[in-house]
């Protein structure tokens, strides 16, 4: 099984998978509306706007496992993201990224090491995983790294499909 085969659901409950993004680079980010890092939504939206036409999809994954910082319903999350940050990128349903009920997608992604060689549990909201257009995880970026950080932008640009 590949990352493309793992069943997912959109924020509105529709079935989807990373296979829907085959051939595109995907920046998968566990997000939360009431976190000190929540302003990163603005940077993620800028990445989507700047690189979307070149083959990047930012994909938000709401998660309430870190300090209960994503308590809202799907409708509340969607409204917050669109009205506060103008989010246009897709959002998945609220998902557990750590622990016994960890989603199978995150069971795979947490095997990926970060730049310091450390794999394992997601540390906090806004941890980022970059997935190649071939569906392979190629980078893990920890939560405090801003979306416009040079190392993240360089990694994204390296994964954009050839024009």
Secondary structure, DSSP 8 states (H G I E B T S, - for coil): --GGGS-EEBTTS-EE-GGGGTTSEEEEEEE-SSSTTTTHHHHHHHHHHHHGGGTEEEEEEE--TTTT-----HHHHHHHHHHHH---SEEE-----SSTT--HHHHHHTTS--TTS--SS--STT-EEEE-TTS-EEEEE-TTS-TT-HHHHHHHHHHS---
